[in-house]
């Protein structure tokens, strides 16, 4: 099966990744279709009876006190989209745009938004046929939903804007024509239903959360490799220590390290070489575990959001139309700030382990992990680059959600900045991938300097994957090429998949 059915209630992170990254198709369930049809009939009744309802027969924001005639409802919806498409900056990636469309379609399928079934199916058809609107990253306050970026998505639906189709950027109307999709003439409530929601921040954040979960597993693998390369002390991972401070992430991390290094002769006992290790080794469970617990919190919040109604006004099953504030992004803003902080710490402690691997003053290995030091710089500058990413993360981890600025003539006087929080979290995670790749590559290099030892069950699997693509560095070579290889092994799941064939990694 390569089709995901959506009904607004049980979309998962894994299904989102399947659509965004593996090209799975999307279809509505029959029950969802019936809910959408019923919701639309209520809106049609409102327009037919000239009832004054926000967003249907009134203007928007501060113009909510301006009544719009039934004859002008179509013009109102079109004007809403073209006037709100004010985004700027580089465009979101294809996978994020597909996720934006999927999340918006899923929210609309709950049947509280008053959109026509045909309009919703147009959005789904764009996902399935690969019409990806060009959506600028910047321009959302994350309060009345992601108004600006979602408007760029809808521009293509009405034959405006730009879209990528079959690798080519085209005018919206041309992309839709080539894909065989009819453009839409929006009618009452539809424009607002399409843009009033948190789907942009959530799309960016949900993929970041998905990647974070896998990166947390990789962080334990990287730490276990470094622990062996440095002949670390395993006593710090004794379950008796962690059972008396029973944070789940901490307990799981300690188990992971012991399982990954099972059978290792690199790893040592307390007092065998030293009594205790530095914090970056000894406190792996406490630091990694705290980040795992934080990401689990964010994951729970995201799972609620991706199956929620976040537009305004909502059309209830009883026929009432309620103007509220579900579009406000604060639950996601706080969550994505927390995500960024949690993952920044993973890179921070990883870089400290990297320093212990390459600094001859802190170990018994060759300086900068290279033979003929001086003539060769070895891993010297890999730590520079990792340190730069860690410091950048410290800036990016400053919370966006503590900021607010009024808009729409002070009608919208507190905003979330949730989309900025999500984008920062995504950028932090990209940096974390590179720092962990650097640690893994350095740990494998250090391991090769030690002869006559055996790696653990899980660490051996990781080491062997890396060595299939990256050789021991005998003398200086272009390092970014080698680092790119290890980074790609993290991104494509090769390292994790190989390890988990031997050892289940908890997160």
N, C-alpha and C positions, 0 to 999 in steps of 0.2 A: 504494500500500500504506500503510495506516494502522495496521498491527499489528506489534509488536515480538515476536519469538520469543526466549525465554530458555532457557538450558540450564546456567547457572552458570559458563560459561567465557569468553564473548566479548562481554559487555555493554559498550557504549561510553558515553562522556560525552554524545555527540550523541544517542544513543538515549534516555538518561535524560532529557535536556531535552525530547525529543519527547513522552515519556509525561507528564512533570511539567507542561509548559507548553503543549503542543499537543493534548493529549487522545488521544494514540495508545493503542491497546489492547495488551494483553499476553496471550501464550499460551505454554504449555510446549511444548517439542519432544517428540516421541515417545520419544526416547532418554532425556530427563530424566525423563519419567513412569516408565519402566521402572526407572531407578536409584532413584527415590523408593519405588516398590513393594518393591524388593528390600531396601532399608534398613529399611523398616517391618517386613518379615517377620522380620528379625533381632531387633528389639525385642519383637515378639510372642512369639518363642521364649524370650527372656530372662524375660519376665513369666510365661509359662506354666510355666517350670521353676523359678520362685522364686529366680533368681540374684540376688545382691546386687550391684547396679551403681549407681554414683552418678547421681542425678537421675532414675533410672528406678524403682528400688525403695528409694531412700533419700531422706532430707530434703536440704536445700540449704545451702550455705555451711557454717557451723559444725555444722549438723544433719546433715552427711553421714554421721555415725556412727549415725544413727537409721534402722532398717530399716522400710520401709513394706510392708504386706501387699498382695497383688494386689487384694484387694477395695477397698482405700483409694486405689488409684492415681489414679482419676478425681478423688476429692476432693482429693488432693495437688496435682494440676495446676491445679484451679480455685483452691484456696487460694493457690497460688503467684502467680497473676495478680492476684487481688483484694488480696492483702497487699503486693505489690510496686508497685502503682499509687499511688505517693506523690508524683507530680510536682506542681510548683507554677509560678506565673508565667503570663505570657501564653502563648497557644497558638502552636505552629508554624504557618506559613502553609500553605495548601492544597498548594502545589507541593512544599514540603518533606515534608509527610505522604505525598503520593503517591510521592515518591522513597524515603522510608523503607520503605513497603510493597513497592515494586518491588525494592529492594535485598535485603530480607529474603526475598522470594519467589525471587530469583535465587540467593541463597546456599543456600536449602533445596532448590532444584532440582538441586544437585550430587549429592544422594543420600548425604549423610554424617550426616544429622540424625535419622533415624528417625521422621519425621512421616508421617501418612497422606496419600495423594494427595488425598483429598477435602478435608482441612483446608487443604492448600496451595492447592487450587483455590478455596476460599472466599476466601482472601486475595486471589487474583488477580481474582476476581469483584468484590470490593469496589473494586479499582482501576478495573476496566472500567466499573462502573456508578456510579462517583462517590460512594461512601460513604467519607467522609474522617474518621477518628476525631479527636476533639479531644485533642491531645497537648501537655501543658504543656512549656515549654522547659527548665525547671530541675529538677534532682533526680538527674542521672546523674554518677557518679564516673568513668565510662568505663573500668572495669576488668573486672568480670564482665559485660562488655557494657554496653549501655544499658538496664539492667534496668527502671528506673522508667518512662521514656518509652515503651519498647516494650510494657510491661504495659498502658499506656493504649490502645495500638493494639489489643491482644488483647482488652481488655474488650469492645469492640464486637463482636468475633467471637463472644463467648459471650453476647451480648445485654445487656451492662452498659455503663456509661460513657455517653459522648455522642459524637455524630458530626454532621458537617455533610453535608446531602444536599439538592441542588437549592437551595442558598443558605440553608437553614434548619437551625438547630442542634436536634437531636432526641435523645431517649434512644436508646441504642445499639440496643435491640430494635426500636424504632419505625423507625429509619433502615433497618435491615436488612429489615424487613417491607415497607416502601414500595419498596425496591429489588428486592424479590423474591429475597432471599438467605436461605437457611436458616442459623440460628445453629448454632454448633458445641458439642458436648459433648466437651471435651478428654479424651483418654485418655493412658496412660503415655508419658512423655517429651515430649509435644506442647507443653505450656506452656513448658517449658524450651527446647525447640527454637525457639520463636517469640520468646523475649525475650533469649536469651543470645547477643549479638552486637554488633558495632560499627555497626549500620546507621543509628542516629540521627546520631552524629557524622559518619559518612561521607556521609549524605544532605545535611546542612547544608554540609559541606565540598566535596562534588562539584559542587554548584551554584555555590558560591563560586569554585571553580577555573574552571569553565566561563565564568563572568562575568569573571573576572580575565583570561583569555586575550583576550577581546574588549576589555577595558579597557586592556590593554597596547598594543593597536593604536591605540585612541583616544588614549592618552597621547602617542604619536608624532605623531599628527595635530594634537593641541593644541599640542605643542612646535613643530611646523613652522609653524603659524599664528603663534605668538608670535615665532618667529625672523624671519619675514617682516615682521610688524608692527613689530619693533624694528630692522629692517634688519641682521640678524645676519650674521656672517662664516661662509661655507660651508666655508672651508679646514679647519676642525676636523673635518669629516666625510669628509675625503679617505681613501679606502680604504687608502692606503699607511700611514697612522697606525695603523689598526686591525688590519691584517694582521700587525703585529709585536707585538700583544698580543691573540692570536686567541681571545678569549672569544666564543662564538657569538652571545649576546645583544647584545654590543657591536657586532659586525660587522653584524648584521641591522639594528640601530637606525640606524647610520650610513647604511646603504643606504636605509632607509626615508626618512630626512630628505632625502637627495639626490633620491630618486625623487619624493617628495611635492612638492618645491619645483622640480622640473625645469621650466625655462622661465621661472622667476620673475625679474622685474626689481627686486623688493623686496630680495632677498638680495644680499649684497655679498661682495667679495673682500678678503682680508687686506691692510690698509693703505689701502683705498679710503676708508673712513670712520674706522675704528679698527683697531688691530693685532689685538686679541683681545677676545672677549666675556667676561662674567662666567660663573662656573661653571654656573649654572642653564641657560645656553644652550650653552656650549662643551662641557660634560661630559654632555650628554643621552645620548650612546651609552653612556658608562661607567655612569651611574646607571640609566637605563631598562634597559640590557642586563643588569645584575646582577640586577634584579628578574625579568626574563624567564627567566634561567637558573634562578633560585630556583623560579619557578612551574612550569617544566618538570620540575624534580626532584619537586615536589609532585604534579604531574599523573601522573608515572610511578608514584608510590606509591599514588595513588588508584586508578589503573587495575588495579593488583594487588589492592587491597582489595575493590573492587566485584565481583570474580570469585573471592573466597576463601571458605573455610569458617571462620567465626569463633565457632562455638558450642562447647559442651562438655556432656557428653562427645561424641566423634565415634564414629560407627559405621562401621567400615572395610569395604571390599569383601570382606575375608576373614572377616568376622563378629566381629572383635574390637571391643571398646568401650574406648576410651582416654580417660582423663581428663587433659586438658592445660590449656593457657592461651591458646588462640587468641583468646579473647574480649578479651584485654587490648588496650587502645586506644593503647598507646605509639607504634606506627608512625604512626598518624594524628595523635596529639597533637603530636608533634614537627613533623610535616609542616604542620599547620594553624597552629601558631605561626610557622613559617617563612613560610607564605603571608601571614599578617597583617603580619609585619615587612616583607616584600618589597613589598606593596601600599601600606603606610603611607608608604614612601619615594617612591612615585609621586606621592602627594598632596603630600608635603613639597616636592619640587622644583617641582611645578606651582604651588604657592602662591607660591614665590619668583619664578617667571616672571610670575605675576599682579602681584606687587608692582612688578616692573620695567615692566610695562605701564601702571600707573596712577600711579606716583610720578614727578612731573615732574622731580624731582632726578636721576632715573636715565635719563631719555630726553628726546626733543625733541618730545613730544606734550603736548596740553593737560592740565592737572592733573586727575586722576581721570577722564580721558577724557570730558569734558563741556564744552559751550559755556556761557558765562555762569556760570563757577564761582563759588561763594559763594551765589548765588541757588539754584544746583543743586549737589547733592552728587555726582551721577554715580555712579561705581563705587567710591566711597570705602568704603562699608560692605560691599560684596561681599567685599573683602579681609578685613575683620573676621571675617565669617562663615566664610570659607574657613580663616582662621588658627585659628578655634575648632575646626573639624573636624580640622585637622592636629594640634592639641594634644590633642584627644580621642583621636586615633589613637595618639599616643605612649603614652598610658595603656593603651589597649586592646592595644597591641603587646607589652606585658609578657607573657612566656610563662606559660601555664597549666601546661605540662608539667613545669616544675621543682617543682611542688607535689605533695604526696601526703598522704593522711590515712588511717589504718587503719580498716577496717570489718569487720563480721561477726565480732565478738569476736577480732579480730586474725588471723583466717584469711585475710582479704583485706587484707594489710598494706602493699601498694604499689599505688597506683592512678594512672591516667594523666591525668585531667582533660581528656580529649580532646574531649568534647562542649562544654566551656567554651571550649577553644581554637577549635573550629569556629565557635561562635556569635560569638566575638570577631572572627574573620576575616571572617565575613559582615558584621558591623557596620562594620568598617574599610572594606570594599569599597563599601558604601553611601555612606560619607563620601567615598571617592575619586571616585565618580561625580559627586558634587556639586561637588567642587573642580575636576575637569577641565571640567565644564560651565561653571563660572565663568570659567576661563581661556579657553575657546573663545569665550564670549560677549564677553569683554573684548578678545580678539585681533581679533575681527571689528569691534568698535567702533573699535579703534585703526587698523585697515586702512582704514576709511572716512575717516579724517582725512588720509590720504595720497592725493594725486591724481596720476594720470599713470603709475602703475605697473601691472604685470601679475602676478597670482598664479601660483603653480606649478600643475602639472597636477592634483595631488591636493588641494592646499589650496584651489584654486578650487572643486572639487566640494563640499568641506566647507563653505566659506563660503556657497555658493549654497543649500545645504540649510538652514543656520541662518537665512539672510535670508528664506527662504520663510515662516518662522514668527515670527521676531523682527526687528523693524525697528531701524534705527539710532536710538539713544536721544537725541533732540534736547533734551529736558528731562526732569526727574525724573518717574518713574512708579513704580508698585508693582513693585519689582524681583523679588520672589520668584516672581511670576507668569511673568516672562520667563525667570528661571533654571529654573523648573519645565519650561518648554517645551524648553529645551536639554537638561536632564537626561533628559527623556523621549525626545529624539532619540538620546541615547546608549543608553538602555535598550532601545528598540525596534529598534535597529540601523540606523536611517535614515542617520545620518552615515557609518557604516562601509560600509554597502552602496553608497552613492553614490560614496564615495572609491574603493572596490575595483572599481567599474566602469571606473575610469581607471587605477588603480595598485594592484598587489598589495602588501598590507602584511604584512611578515614578522613572525613572533613565535616 
